[in-house]
């Protein structure tokens, strides 16, 4: 049998996890919460089930912080999750990334799909958006004539700029027929062309309440509008597809009214600022012209013949003064030169050197005499010492003590009796002379 590789349990779970995560990736699913646990670590653990099966789920605290609902057992939810495997226990599980109430979640999923489709068409492109007119005298409003939004808009316009006229294009802003009426009102306002800008909006509400502003017909009507449109739907946190399609988004209807109106006091302040800027520019221009005039006058004075003549005279006086200073300095130098030469000659005189050398010779002569005397005394002492040492080893000193030196006829010193015979004549040297002797016996 061919030998096969035997897997460890951890290797198997790792391979299964890799296969699951690489094949299924991210999925959307809906189900009922059961066995919900909020751990002290901040993570959520639960089971998601239907009437036939269930699956374990985990949602880590980095993702569950963005959840708008409070999960509870028995609640129907829509989740986006990654399919995975918990390796230590080999449990199949889902890693939740997003969680919403089932009804709201389906609407939001539909919202994301439609948003992606319209974005791909280029309906939300910044390039096609129009700027607001600089001067607005008439504003159209597409909203419910009895809602809170129109009251807020009228209140803001009355407070900030009462001269702006308001034309209301009534429409439902909630329900099944609201989207059709909003689209019709936008098209009517463009056909009549009686206002400078159009505000489309309503007050806040749930995602279901605001859904008519996410309908495709409303988005396309806004995109096709020749009038600049401000989308003022809901509160600051609410976002609809109309906000992406409109030329400008306002957080609330009141904010939309502020965008199309300028406060009267603000206009007065602006006029005052413009007046101050004008006077500042005039004074600055005057100072600039005065500086130019002064510069031109200065240049004219510099090229005037009298000015040039004065300048040349000043240069002449300066050169004259410099010449006089040079002459005085040279005369002083010439006067000081003989004295300086005399000092140098005195310094280099041979008499001074002769005297110096005479003194040096005398000093050297004295040093030589002293050295000779010292050397002579040393040599005399050494000579006496050597004589004394020589006397100590001299044969004459030995003779003086009574000894004698015996020699044969050949004048050889005899230091043994074997060197002579009987009747030989020898000479004996004494301290005061020498004698002849004859050997009588041995």
C-alpha positions as CSV (number, residue, x, y, z in Angstrom):
1,X,0.0,0.0,0.0
2,X,1.1,3.5,-0.8
3,X,2.0,5.3,2.4
4,X,-0.4,8.2,3.0
5,X,0.2,11.4,5.1
6,X,-1.7,11.1,8.4
7,X,-3.2,14.5,9.4
8,X,-3.2,15.9,12.9
9,X,-6.6,17.2,14.1
10,X,-5.3,20.8,14.1
11,X,-4.1,20.4,10.5
12,X,-7.5,19.2,9.5
13,X,-9.4,22.1,11.1
14,X,-6.9,24.6,9.6
15,X,-7.4,23.1,6.1
16,X,-11.2,23.1,6.5
17,X,-11.2,26.7,7.7
18,X,-9.1,27.7,4.7
19,X,-11.5,26.0,2.3
20,X,-14.6,27.5,3.9
21,X,-13.3,31.0,4.0
22,X,-11.8,31.0,0.5
23,X,-15.0,29.5,-1.1
24,X,-17.9,31.3,0.7
25,X,-16.2,34.6,1.8
26,X,-19.0,37.1,2.8
27,X,-22.7,36.3,2.9
28,X,-26.0,38.0,3.8
29,X,-28.6,36.1,5.7
30,X,-31.6,36.6,8.0
31,X,-32.7,34.6,11.0
32,X,-33.8,34.7,14.7
33,X,-31.4,35.4,17.6
34,X,-31.1,32.8,20.3
35,X,-28.5,32.1,23.1
36,X,-27.3,35.7,23.0
37,X,-24.4,36.4,25.3
38,X,-22.6,39.8,25.7
39,X,-19.2,38.8,27.1
40,X,-17.1,41.0,29.5
41,X,-14.5,41.4,26.7
42,X,-17.1,43.3,24.6
43,X,-17.6,40.5,22.1
44,X,-21.1,39.1,21.3
45,X,-21.9,35.4,20.9
46,X,-25.2,34.1,19.7
47,X,-27.0,31.5,17.5
48,X,-28.9,32.4,14.4
49,X,-31.7,30.0,13.5
50,X,-34.8,29.4,11.4
51,X,-37.4,26.6,11.8
52,X,-35.0,23.9,10.4
53,X,-31.4,24.7,11.5
54,X,-29.1,27.0,13.4
55,X,-25.5,28.2,13.3
56,X,-23.2,29.7,15.9
57,X,-22.1,33.3,15.5
58,X,-19.6,35.7,16.9
59,X,-19.5,39.5,16.6
60,X,-16.3,41.2,17.9
61,X,-16.4,44.5,19.7
62,X,-14.8,46.4,16.8
63,X,-17.9,45.6,14.7
64,X,-20.7,45.6,17.3
65,X,-20.0,49.2,18.3
66,X,-21.6,50.2,15.0
67,X,-24.8,48.3,15.5
68,X,-27.8,50.6,16.0
69,X,-30.2,48.0,17.5
70,X,-30.1,46.2,20.9
71,X,-30.0,42.5,20.2
72,X,-32.4,40.2,22.1
73,X,-33.4,36.6,21.9
74,X,-36.3,36.0,19.5
75,X,-35.5,39.1,17.4
76,X,-35.4,38.7,13.6
77,X,-32.2,40.3,12.2
78,X,-30.3,40.7,8.9
79,X,-26.6,40.2,9.1
80,X,-23.5,40.3,6.9
81,X,-21.0,37.7,7.9
82,X,-17.9,35.8,7.0
83,X,-18.2,32.0,7.0
84,X,-15.4,30.5,9.2
85,X,-14.5,27.6,11.5
86,X,-13.4,27.9,15.1
87,X,-10.3,25.7,15.1
88,X,-9.9,24.8,18.8
89,X,-13.4,23.1,18.9
90,X,-13.8,22.4,15.2
91,X,-17.2,24.3,15.3
92,X,-18.7,25.8,12.1
93,X,-19.5,29.5,12.8
94,X,-20.2,32.9,11.3
95,X,-18.1,36.1,12.1
96,X,-20.7,38.9,12.0
97,X,-19.6,42.2,10.5
98,X,-23.0,44.0,10.3
99,X,-26.3,43.6,12.0
100,X,-29.7,45.3,11.5
101,X,-33.3,44.7,12.2
102,X,-34.7,42.4,9.5
103,X,-37.1,44.9,8.1
104,X,-34.8,47.9,8.2
105,X,-31.9,45.7,7.1
106,X,-33.7,44.6,3.9
107,X,-34.5,48.2,3.1
108,X,-30.9,49.3,3.7
109,X,-29.7,46.4,1.5
110,X,-32.1,47.6,-1.2
111,X,-30.7,51.2,-0.6
112,X,-27.1,50.0,-1.1
113,X,-27.9,48.1,-4.3
114,X,-29.8,51.0,-5.9
115,X,-27.1,53.4,-4.7
116,X,-24.4,51.3,-6.4
117,X,-26.4,51.0,-9.6
118,X,-27.1,54.8,-9.9
119,X,-23.5,55.6,-8.9
120,X,-22.3,53.3,-11.8
121,X,-24.5,55.4,-14.1
122,X,-22.8,58.6,-13.0
123,X,-26.0,60.2,-11.5
124,X,-24.1,61.1,-8.3
125,X,-21.0,62.6,-10.1
126,X,-19.8,65.9,-8.8
127,X,-19.1,67.1,-12.3
128,X,-22.8,67.4,-13.1
129,X,-23.8,69.3,-10.0
130,X,-24.8,73.0,-10.3
131,X,-23.8,75.8,-8.0
132,X,-26.4,78.0,-6.3
133,X,-27.2,81.4,-7.9
134,X,-25.3,84.3,-6.3
135,X,-28.5,86.3,-5.9
136,X,-31.7,84.4,-4.9
137,X,-35.1,86.3,-4.9
138,X,-37.6,83.4,-5.3
139,X,-37.4,79.9,-3.8
140,X,-39.5,76.9,-4.6
141,X,-40.2,74.2,-2.0
142,X,-41.4,70.7,-2.8
143,X,-42.8,69.3,0.5
144,X,-46.1,68.8,2.4
145,X,-47.9,72.1,2.8
146,X,-49.0,71.0,6.3
147,X,-45.7,69.5,7.6
148,X,-43.2,70.9,10.0
149,X,-40.6,71.3,7.3
150,X,-42.4,74.1,5.4
151,X,-43.0,75.9,8.7
152,X,-39.3,75.8,9.6
153,X,-38.3,77.0,6.1
154,X,-40.7,79.9,6.2
155,X,-39.6,80.9,9.8
156,X,-35.9,80.9,8.8
157,X,-36.6,82.9,5.6
158,X,-38.7,85.5,7.4
159,X,-36.0,85.9,10.0
160,X,-33.0,86.1,7.7
161,X,-34.4,87.8,4.5
162,X,-38.2,88.6,4.3
163,X,-37.8,89.9,0.7
164,X,-37.4,86.3,-0.6
165,X,-40.6,85.0,-2.2
166,X,-41.6,81.4,-1.6
167,X,-43.5,79.1,-4.0
168,X,-44.8,75.9,-2.6
169,X,-45.2,72.8,-4.8
170,X,-47.4,70.6,-2.6
171,X,-46.7,66.9,-2.5
172,X,-47.0,63.9,-0.2
173,X,-43.7,63.1,1.5
174,X,-44.5,59.7,3.0
175,X,-46.4,56.6,1.7
176,X,-46.9,54.7,-1.5
177,X,-47.7,57.6,-3.8
178,X,-45.2,60.1,-2.3
179,X,-42.4,59.3,-4.8
180,X,-44.7,59.9,-7.8
181,X,-46.0,63.2,-6.5
182,X,-42.4,64.4,-5.6
183,X,-41.2,63.6,-9.1
184,X,-44.2,65.4,-10.6
185,X,-43.6,68.5,-8.4
186,X,-40.0,68.7,-9.4
187,X,-40.9,68.5,-13.1
188,X,-43.6,71.1,-12.7
189,X,-41.3,73.5,-11.0
190,X,-38.8,73.2,-13.9
191,X,-41.6,73.6,-16.5
192,X,-42.9,76.8,-14.9
193,X,-39.3,78.1,-14.3
194,X,-40.6,80.7,-11.8
195,X,-38.0,80.3,-9.1
196,X,-34.2,80.5,-8.8
197,X,-33.6,77.4,-6.7
198,X,-35.7,74.4,-5.5
199,X,-35.7,72.9,-2.0
200,X,-36.9,69.3,-1.8
201,X,-37.4,67.8,1.7
202,X,-39.3,66.9,4.8
203,X,-38.7,66.5,8.5
204,X,-37.1,63.5,10.2
205,X,-38.4,60.0,10.5
206,X,-37.5,56.3,10.2
207,X,-36.0,54.7,7.2
208,X,-39.4,53.6,6.1
209,X,-40.8,57.1,6.5
210,X,-38.1,58.6,4.3
211,X,-38.0,55.8,1.7
212,X,-39.9,57.8,-1.0
213,X,-36.7,60.0,-1.3
214,X,-34.8,56.8,-2.1
215,X,-37.0,55.9,-5.0
216,X,-35.4,55.8,-8.5
217,X,-38.0,58.1,-10.0
218,X,-37.3,60.9,-7.5
219,X,-33.5,60.5,-8.0
220,X,-33.8,60.8,-11.8
221,X,-36.2,63.8,-11.5
222,X,-33.6,65.6,-9.4
223,X,-30.8,64.7,-11.8
224,X,-32.8,66.0,-14.8
225,X,-33.7,69.3,-13.1
226,X,-32.4,72.4,-14.7
227,X,-33.1,74.3,-11.5
228,X,-30.4,73.9,-8.8
229,X,-31.9,71.6,-6.1
230,X,-31.2,71.5,-2.4
231,X,-32.0,68.2,-0.7
232,X,-33.2,68.8,2.9
233,X,-34.5,65.5,4.1
234,X,-34.8,64.4,7.7
235,X,-32.4,65.2,10.4
236,X,-28.6,65.6,10.3
237,X,-27.9,61.8,10.6
238,X,-30.4,60.8,7.9
239,X,-29.0,60.2,4.4
240,X,-31.1,59.4,1.3
241,X,-30.3,58.9,-2.4
242,X,-31.9,62.3,-3.0
243,X,-29.0,63.8,-1.0
244,X,-26.5,62.2,-3.3
245,X,-28.4,63.3,-6.5
246,X,-29.1,66.9,-5.4
247,X,-26.7,69.7,-6.2
248,X,-26.3,70.5,-2.5
249,X,-27.3,68.6,0.6
250,X,-28.7,70.3,3.7
251,X,-28.7,68.5,7.1
252,X,-32.3,69.8,7.9
253,X,-35.0,71.9,6.1
254,X,-34.0,74.9,8.3
255,X,-30.4,74.5,7.1
256,X,-31.7,74.4,3.5
257,X,-33.5,77.7,4.1
258,X,-30.3,79.2,5.5
259,X,-28.4,78.2,2.4
260,X,-30.7,80.1,0.1
261,X,-31.0,83.2,2.2
262,X,-28.6,85.8,3.5
263,X,-29.2,87.4,6.9
264,X,-30.0,91.1,6.6
265,X,-27.6,91.9,9.4
266,X,-25.1,89.8,7.6
267,X,-25.6,91.8,4.4
268,X,-25.1,95.0,6.3
269,X,-22.0,93.7,8.0
270,X,-20.7,92.6,4.6
271,X,-21.4,96.1,3.1
272,X,-19.5,97.7,6.1
273,X,-16.6,95.3,5.5
274,X,-16.6,96.1,1.7
275,X,-16.6,99.8,2.6
276,X,-13.7,99.3,5.0
277,X,-11.8,97.3,2.4
278,X,-12.5,100.0,-0.2
279,X,-11.2,102.8,2.0
280,X,-8.2,100.6,2.9
281,X,-7.4,100.0,-0.8
282,X,-7.8,103.8,-1.5
283,X,-5.4,104.7,1.3
284,X,-3.0,102.0,0.3
285,X,-3.0,103.2,-3.3
286,X,-2.4,106.8,-2.1
287,X,0.6,105.7,0.0
288,X,1.9,103.7,-3.0
289,X,1.5,106.8,-5.3
290,X,3.2,109.0,-2.7
291,X,6.1,106.6,-2.5
292,X,6.4,106.5,-6.3
293,X,6.4,110.4,-6.4
294,X,9.1,110.6,-3.7
295,X,11.2,108.1,-5.6
296,X,10.8,110.0,-8.8
297,X,11.7,113.3,-7.1
298,X,14.7,111.6,-5.5
299,X,15.9,110.3,-8.9
300,X,15.3,113.8,-10.5
301,X,17.5,115.4,-7.8
302,X,20.2,112.8,-8.4
303,X,20.4,113.6,-12.2
304,X,20.1,117.4,-11.7
305,X,23.3,119.3,-12.9
306,X,23.6,121.1,-9.7
307,X,23.3,117.9,-7.7
308,X,25.9,116.2,-9.9
309,X,28.2,119.3,-9.5
310,X,27.9,119.2,-5.8
311,X,28.7,115.5,-5.8
312,X,31.8,116.1,-7.9
313,X,32.9,119.0,-5.6
314,X,32.5,116.7,-2.6
315,X,34.6,114.0,-4.3
316,X,37.3,116.6,-5.1
317,X,37.4,117.8,-1.5
318,X,37.6,114.2,-0.4
319,X,40.5,113.5,-2.7
320,X,42.3,116.7,-1.7
321,X,42.0,115.8,1.9
322,X,43.3,112.3,1.2
323,X,46.3,113.7,-0.8
324,X,47.2,116.1,2.0
325,X,47.1,113.2,4.5
326,X,49.4,111.1,2.3
327,X,51.9,114.1,1.8
328,X,52.0,114.7,5.6
329,X,52.5,111.0,6.3
330,X,55.4,110.8,3.7
331,X,57.1,113.9,5.1
332,X,56.9,112.6,8.6
333,X,58.4,109.3,7.3
334,X,61.3,111.1,5.5
335,X,62.0,113.1,8.7
336,X,62.1,110.0,10.8
337,X,64.3,108.0,8.3
338,X,67.8,109.6,9.2
339,X,67.2,109.0,12.9
340,X,66.1,105.5,12.2
341,X,69.2,104.9,10.0
342,X,71.4,106.3,12.7
343,X,69.9,103.9,15.2
344,X,70.4,101.0,12.8
345,X,74.1,102.1,12.2
346,X,74.7,102.4,15.9
347,X,73.2,99.0,16.4
348,X,75.5,97.5,13.7
349,X,78.7,99.4,14.7
350,X,81.9,97.2,14.8
351,X,83.1,98.9,18.0
352,X,80.2,97.3,19.8
353,X,81.1,94.0,18.3
354,X,84.9,94.5,19.1
355,X,84.1,95.2,22.7
356,X,81.8,92.3,22.9
357,X,84.5,90.0,21.4
358,X,87.2,91.3,23.6
359,X,85.2,90.6,26.7
360,X,84.4,87.1,25.2
361,X,88.2,86.5,24.6
362,X,89.1,87.5,28.1
363,X,86.4,85.2,29.5
364,X,87.7,82.4,27.3
365,X,91.3,83.0,28.3
366,X,90.4,82.9,32.0
367,X,88.4,79.7,31.4
368,X,91.4,78.2,29.5
369,X,93.9,79.0,32.2
370,X,91.6,77.6,34.8
371,X,91.1,74.4,32.8
372,X,94.9,74.0,32.2
373,X,95.6,74.4,35.9
374,X,92.9,72.0,36.8
375,X,94.1,69.5,34.2
376,X,97.7,69.8,35.3
377,X,96.8,69.3,39.0
378,X,94.7,66.2,38.0
379,X,97.6,64.8,36.0
380,X,100.2,65.5,38.7
381,X,98.0,63.7,41.2
382,X,97.6,60.7,38.9
383,X,101.4,60.7,38.1
384,X,102.2,60.6,41.8
385,X,99.7,57.8,42.4
386,X,101.2,55.8,39.5
387,X,104.8,56.2,40.8
388,X,103.7,55.0,44.2
389,X,102.0,52.0,42.6
390,X,105.1,51.4,40.4
391,X,107.4,51.5,43.4
392,X,105.3,48.9,45.1
393,X,106.0,46.4,42.4
394,X,109.6,47.5,41.4
395,X,112.4,44.9,41.8
396,X,114.6,47.8,43.2
397,X,112.3,48.0,46.1
398,X,112.7,44.3,46.6
399,X,116.5,44.7,46.4
400,X,116.4,47.5,49.0
401,X,114.9,45.0,51.4
402,X,118.1,42.8,51.2
403,X,117.3,40.7,48.2
404,X,119.5,40.2,45.1
405,X,119.1,39.1,41.5
406,X,121.4,36.3,40.3
407,X,122.3,36.1,36.6
408,X,124.5,33.7,34.7
409,X,127.2,34.6,32.1
410,X,124.5,35.1,29.5
411,X,122.8,37.6,31.8
412,X,119.9,35.3,32.3
413,X,118.1,35.4,35.7
414,X,118.8,32.2,37.7
415,X,115.8,31.2,39.7
416,X,116.7,27.6,40.3
417,X,119.9,25.8,41.6
418,X,119.7,23.4,38.7
419,X,120.6,26.2,36.3
420,X,124.2,26.5,37.7
421,X,127.1,24.2,38.4
422,X,129.9,24.2,40.9
423,X,132.7,26.7,39.9
424,X,130.3,28.7,37.7
425,X,130.8,32.5,38.0
426,X,127.5,34.4,38.5
427,X,126.7,38.1,39.0
428,X,124.5,39.3,41.9
429,X,122.7,42.5,41.6
430,X,122.1,44.3,44.9
431,X,120.3,47.5,45.7
432,X,123.4,49.7,45.5
433,X,125.4,47.7,42.8
434,X,126.4,44.3,41.6
435,X,129.1,41.7,42.5
436,X,130.7,38.6,40.9
437,X,130.7,35.3,42.8
438,X,131.9,31.8,42.2
439,X,129.8,28.7,43.0
440,X,131.7,26.6,45.4
441,X,129.2,23.9,46.2
442,X,125.5,23.1,45.5
